[in-house]
Amino acid sequence: MLNIFTLANGRLVQEEIESLEELSRFQPIWVDLESPTVEEKRWVKQYYGLSIPEDVTDEDIEESARFYEEDNGEMHIRSDFLIDDDEDARSVRVAFILNQHNTDLRSRGVLFSIHDEDVPVFRLLRMRARRAPGLIEDAKEVLLKLFDADAEYSADTLENIYDELETAGKKVLSGNVSDELAGEVLGAIAREEDLNGRIRRNVMDTRRAVSFMMRSKMLNAEQFEEARQILRDIESLDNHTAFLFDKINFLMDATVGFININQNKTIKIFSVASVALLPPTLIASIYGMNFKFMPELDWTLGYPYVLLLMLASALGPMWYFKRKGWLS
């Protein structure tokens, strides 16, 4: 899918392109390619003179090669953006190409973004830019606003983690935690821990991208200050992720502790049963070894007598255990 974005009365206007002729009718500041086809890549190369490599969004690109500037002035930034779906949380690699010094007027000052699937941050920026005139003035503003929206999206996701952990904490701290409930809580905690780790990695990647833009001297004074504000927001998110890691560890330890208590209760039942049945077993052993003949032939009341004695020897320890509160 090939979308271009132009400025009209200070607002960002989106146009979906389906042919090369449509592409030639606009002068955009942002060209967004989502899972581009071979034909769409050919249109971009033919009209803008930009060749898009096949591995532009690969995950195995060396970290040091994700932020660099070409000799012709092209700025290349490959950054990860978070997607927090209900079923799957993941990061999507997005490649940005921006050229401020290209002699071709068609591509000068145009931001190109390439990614394999729709990114929530992109939708958020498009919605804001349509409703807020003057929010974006050029391609560099688009890139900065994307990173700003990414930090805000991470903050919103952290708030959701707080809510999920609070729900899990109420279940754990209720005091009556069964093995089934403990398993459910552990699964929820593990999912939130994985998401929290992804957020931390995502904001670290955003920090690197914004720092690269500041070092490249491509920003004016106002944009530079905006980039510094984004870095301050990211720094505050680091503190929240660290706190959430501590909270997750506490809930994990508490849940595992309740599982151990439930297991100890089971072991205690077997221990009490073993001790309670030890005297009857001893009586039965002595009874069986001290009769010359079979008891029912030598003494008619032998069996009832020993059975009553075994029952009494079992009830005695059970009464004692109950009095001590060991059976509760």
C-alpha positions as CSV (number, residue, x, y, z in Angstrom):
1,M,0.0,0.0,0.0
2,L,1.4,3.4,-1.0
3,N,0.1,6.5,0.8
4,I,1.3,10.1,0.4
5,F,0.7,13.0,2.7
6,T,0.5,16.6,1.7
7,L,0.0,19.8,3.6
8,A,-3.3,21.7,3.0
9,N,-4.1,24.7,5.1
10,G,-1.8,23.5,7.8
11,R,-3.3,20.0,7.9
12,L,-1.9,16.7,6.9
13,V,-3.9,15.2,4.0
14,Q,-3.7,11.6,3.1
15,E,-3.9,10.2,-0.5
16,E,-3.8,6.6,-1.5
17,I,-1.9,6.1,-4.7
18,E,-2.8,3.4,-7.2
19,S,-0.9,4.4,-10.2
20,L,2.2,6.3,-11.3
21,E,0.1,9.0,-12.8
22,E,-1.6,9.7,-9.5
23,L,1.8,10.0,-7.8
24,S,2.9,12.7,-10.2
25,R,-0.1,14.9,-9.3
26,F,1.1,15.6,-5.7
27,Q,4.1,17.1,-4.0
28,P,4.1,15.3,-0.6
29,I,6.1,15.8,2.5
30,W,5.7,12.1,3.6
31,V,5.5,9.0,1.5
32,D,4.4,5.9,3.5
33,L,4.9,2.4,2.0
34,E,3.1,-0.4,4.0
35,S,4.1,-3.8,2.7
36,P,5.0,-2.3,-0.7
37,T,4.6,-4.3,-3.9
38,V,7.3,-4.6,-6.5
39,E,5.2,-2.2,-8.7
40,E,4.9,0.4,-5.9
41,K,8.7,0.3,-5.4
42,R,9.2,0.8,-9.1
43,W,6.9,3.9,-9.0
44,V,8.9,5.4,-6.2
45,K,12.2,4.7,-7.9
46,Q,10.9,6.0,-11.2
47,Y,9.4,9.2,-9.9
48,Y,11.6,10.0,-6.9
49,G,14.8,8.3,-7.9
50,L,14.8,6.3,-4.6
51,S,15.8,2.6,-4.6
52,I,14.3,0.6,-1.8
53,P,16.5,-2.4,-0.8
54,E,14.8,-5.8,-0.3
55,D,16.3,-6.1,3.3
56,V,15.3,-2.5,4.3
57,T,13.1,-3.8,7.2
58,D,15.0,-6.9,8.2
59,E,15.4,-7.6,11.9
60,D,19.0,-8.9,11.6
61,I,20.5,-5.7,10.5
62,E,23.6,-4.8,12.5
63,E,22.8,-2.3,15.2
64,S,25.5,0.1,14.2
65,A,24.1,0.3,10.6
66,R,20.6,1.4,11.7
67,F,21.4,5.1,11.8
68,Y,23.7,6.6,9.2
69,E,24.0,9.3,6.5
70,E,24.8,8.6,2.9
71,D,27.3,10.7,0.9
72,N,24.4,12.1,-1.1
73,G,22.8,13.5,2.1
74,E,20.3,10.7,2.6
75,M,19.5,10.1,6.3
76,H,18.7,6.5,7.1
77,I,17.0,5.6,10.3
78,R,15.6,2.2,11.2
79,S,13.6,2.2,14.3
80,D,11.3,-0.2,16.1
81,F,7.7,0.7,17.0
82,L,5.5,-1.1,19.5
83,I,2.3,-2.9,18.7
84,D,0.2,-3.9,21.7
85,D,-2.6,-6.2,20.5
86,D,-4.8,-8.1,22.9
87,E,-3.4,-11.4,21.7
88,D,0.2,-10.5,20.7
89,A,2.6,-7.7,21.7
90,R,5.4,-7.2,19.2
91,S,7.8,-4.6,17.7
92,V,7.7,-3.7,14.0
93,R,10.8,-2.4,12.2
94,V,10.3,0.8,10.2
95,A,12.8,2.2,7.8
96,F,12.9,6.0,7.3
97,I,14.8,7.8,4.5
98,L,15.0,11.6,4.5
99,N,17.1,13.7,2.1
100,Q,17.4,17.4,2.7
101,H,20.1,18.1,0.0
102,N,19.0,16.1,-3.0
103,T,19.2,17.9,-6.3
104,D,16.0,16.3,-7.4
105,L,13.2,18.6,-6.2
106,R,10.7,15.7,-6.3
107,S,12.4,13.9,-3.4
108,R,14.0,16.8,-1.5
109,G,12.4,17.3,1.9
110,V,10.3,14.2,1.6
111,L,10.2,11.6,4.3
112,F,9.9,8.0,3.1
113,S,8.8,5.3,5.6
114,I,8.8,1.6,4.8
115,H,7.2,-1.1,7.0
116,D,5.5,-4.5,6.8
117,E,2.3,-3.8,8.7
118,D,0.2,-1.0,10.0
119,V,1.6,0.8,13.1
120,P,-0.7,2.3,15.7
121,V,1.6,5.3,16.1
122,F,1.2,6.2,12.5
123,R,-2.6,6.1,12.8
124,L,-2.4,8.3,15.9
125,L,-0.2,10.9,14.1
126,R,-2.5,11.0,11.1
127,M,-5.5,11.5,13.2
128,R,-3.9,14.4,15.2
129,A,-2.5,16.1,12.1
130,R,-5.9,16.1,10.4
131,R,-7.5,17.7,13.4
132,A,-4.8,20.2,14.5
133,P,-3.7,22.8,11.9
134,G,-0.1,23.7,12.1
135,L,1.0,20.6,14.0
136,I,3.4,19.6,11.1
137,E,5.3,21.9,8.9
138,D,7.8,19.7,7.1
139,A,9.2,16.1,6.8
140,K,11.4,16.5,9.9
141,E,8.4,17.5,11.9
142,V,6.7,14.3,10.8
143,L,9.6,12.2,12.0
144,L,9.8,14.0,15.3
145,K,6.0,13.7,15.9
146,L,6.2,10.0,15.1
147,F,8.8,9.5,17.8
148,D,6.8,11.7,20.2
149,A,3.7,9.7,19.5
150,D,5.7,6.5,20.0
151,A,6.8,7.6,23.5
152,E,3.2,8.5,24.3
153,Y,1.9,5.2,23.0
154,S,4.5,3.4,25.3
155,A,3.3,5.5,28.2
156,D,-0.4,4.5,27.5
157,T,0.7,0.8,27.3
158,L,2.5,1.2,30.7
159,E,-0.7,2.5,32.2
160,N,-2.5,-0.6,30.9
161,I,0.2,-2.8,32.5
162,Y,-0.5,-0.9,35.8
163,D,-4.2,-1.8,35.6
164,E,-3.5,-5.5,34.7
165,L,-1.0,-5.8,37.6
166,E,-3.4,-4.2,40.0
167,T,-6.1,-6.8,39.0
168,A,-3.6,-9.6,39.4
169,G,-2.4,-8.1,42.8
170,K,-6.0,-8.1,44.2
171,K,-6.3,-11.8,43.3
172,V,-3.0,-12.7,44.9
173,L,-3.4,-10.6,48.0
174,S,-6.9,-11.9,48.7
175,G,-5.3,-14.7,50.7
176,N,-7.3,-17.5,49.2
177,V,-5.2,-18.6,46.2
178,S,-5.9,-21.9,44.6
179,D,-3.5,-23.7,42.3
180,E,-5.8,-22.8,39.3
181,L,-5.9,-19.2,40.2
182,A,-2.2,-19.1,40.8
183,G,-1.6,-20.5,37.4
184,E,-3.9,-17.9,35.8
185,V,-2.1,-15.1,37.7
186,L,1.3,-16.3,36.8
187,G,0.3,-16.4,33.1
188,A,-1.0,-12.8,33.3
189,I,2.1,-11.6,35.1
190,A,4.4,-13.3,32.6
191,R,2.6,-11.5,29.7
192,E,2.9,-8.1,31.4
193,E,6.5,-8.7,32.1
194,D,7.2,-9.5,28.5
195,L,5.3,-6.4,27.4
196,N,7.2,-4.2,29.9
197,G,10.5,-5.5,28.5
198,R,9.4,-4.7,25.0
199,I,8.5,-1.2,26.0
200,R,11.8,-0.7,27.6
201,R,13.6,-1.9,24.5
202,N,11.3,0.3,22.4
203,V,12.0,3.5,24.3
204,M,15.7,2.8,24.2
205,D,15.5,2.5,20.4
206,T,13.5,5.7,20.2
207,R,16.1,7.5,22.3
208,R,18.8,6.4,20.0
209,A,16.9,7.6,16.9
210,V,16.1,11.0,18.4
211,S,19.7,11.4,19.6
212,F,20.9,10.6,16.1
213,M,18.7,13.3,14.7
214,M,20.1,15.8,17.2
215,R,23.7,14.9,16.4
216,S,23.2,15.1,12.7
217,K,22.3,18.9,13.0
218,M,19.3,18.4,10.8
219,L,16.9,20.1,13.2
220,N,16.3,23.8,13.7
221,A,16.3,25.4,17.2
222,E,12.6,24.8,17.8
223,Q,12.8,21.2,16.6
224,F,15.9,20.6,18.6
225,E,14.1,21.7,21.8
226,E,11.2,19.4,20.9
227,A,13.7,16.5,20.5
228,R,15.1,17.3,24.0
229,Q,11.6,17.2,25.4
230,I,11.0,13.7,23.8
231,L,14.2,12.5,25.5
232,R,13.0,13.8,28.8
233,D,9.7,12.0,28.4
234,I,11.6,8.8,27.6
235,E,13.7,9.2,30.7
236,S,10.6,9.3,32.8
237,L,9.3,6.1,31.2
238,D,12.5,4.4,32.2
239,N,11.7,5.0,35.8
240,H,8.2,3.5,35.4
241,T,9.5,0.4,33.6
242,A,12.0,-0.2,36.5
243,F,9.2,0.2,39.0
244,L,7.0,-2.2,37.1
245,F,9.8,-4.8,37.0
246,D,10.0,-4.6,40.8
247,K,6.2,-4.9,41.1
248,I,6.1,-7.9,38.8
249,N,8.9,-9.6,40.8
250,F,6.9,-9.1,44.0
251,L,3.7,-10.5,42.6
252,M,5.6,-13.4,41.1
253,D,7.2,-14.2,44.4
254,A,3.9,-13.9,46.3
255,T,2.1,-16.2,43.8
256,V,4.9,-18.8,44.0
257,G,4.7,-18.5,47.8
258,F,1.0,-19.3,47.8
259,I,1.7,-22.3,45.5
260,N,4.3,-23.5,48.1
261,I,1.7,-23.1,50.9
262,N,-0.8,-25.2,49.0
263,Q,1.8,-27.8,48.4
264,N,2.8,-27.8,52.1
265,K,-0.8,-28.3,53.1
266,T,-0.9,-31.4,50.9
267,I,2.3,-32.7,52.4
268,K,1.0,-32.0,55.9
269,I,-2.0,-34.2,55.3
270,F,0.2,-37.1,54.3
271,S,2.5,-36.5,57.3
272,V,-0.5,-36.4,59.8
273,A,-1.9,-39.6,58.2
274,S,1.4,-41.4,58.4
275,V,1.8,-40.5,62.1
276,A,-1.8,-41.3,63.0
277,L,-1.6,-44.7,61.3
278,L,1.7,-45.7,62.9
279,P,0.2,-47.0,66.2
280,P,-2.5,-49.2,64.5
281,T,0.2,-50.6,62.3
282,L,2.3,-51.4,65.3
283,I,-0.6,-53.1,67.1
284,A,-1.4,-55.1,64.0
285,S,2.2,-56.2,63.7
286,I,2.4,-57.3,67.4
287,Y,-1.0,-59.0,67.2
288,G,0.0,-61.0,64.2
289,M,3.3,-62.2,65.7
290,N,2.0,-63.3,69.2
291,F,-0.6,-66.0,68.4
292,K,0.4,-69.5,68.1
293,F,-2.6,-70.3,66.1
294,M,-5.0,-68.3,64.0
295,P,-6.8,-65.8,66.3
296,E,-10.3,-66.8,65.3
297,L,-9.6,-70.4,66.3
298,D,-7.8,-69.7,69.6
299,W,-9.8,-66.6,70.7
300,T,-13.2,-65.7,69.3
301,L,-13.0,-62.0,70.4
302,G,-9.4,-61.6,69.2
303,Y,-10.3,-59.7,66.0
304,P,-12.9,-57.3,67.5
305,Y,-10.6,-56.6,70.4
306,V,-7.6,-55.7,68.2
307,L,-9.7,-53.7,65.8
308,L,-11.1,-51.6,68.6
309,L,-7.6,-51.1,70.0
310,M,-6.3,-50.1,66.6
311,L,-9.2,-47.6,66.2
312,A,-8.5,-46.1,69.6
313,S,-4.8,-45.8,68.9
314,A,-5.6,-43.9,65.6
315,L,-8.2,-41.6,67.2
316,G,-5.8,-40.6,70.0
317,P,-3.2,-38.9,67.8
318,M,-5.9,-37.4,65.6
319,W,-7.5,-35.8,68.6
320,Y,-4.2,-34.5,69.8
321,F,-3.4,-33.0,66.3
322,K,-6.8,-31.4,66.2
323,R,-6.3,-29.9,69.6
324,K,-3.0,-28.4,68.5
325,G,-4.6,-27.0,65.4
326,W,-2.4,-29.0,63.0
327,L,-5.4,-30.2,61.0
328,S,-6.8,-26.8,60.1
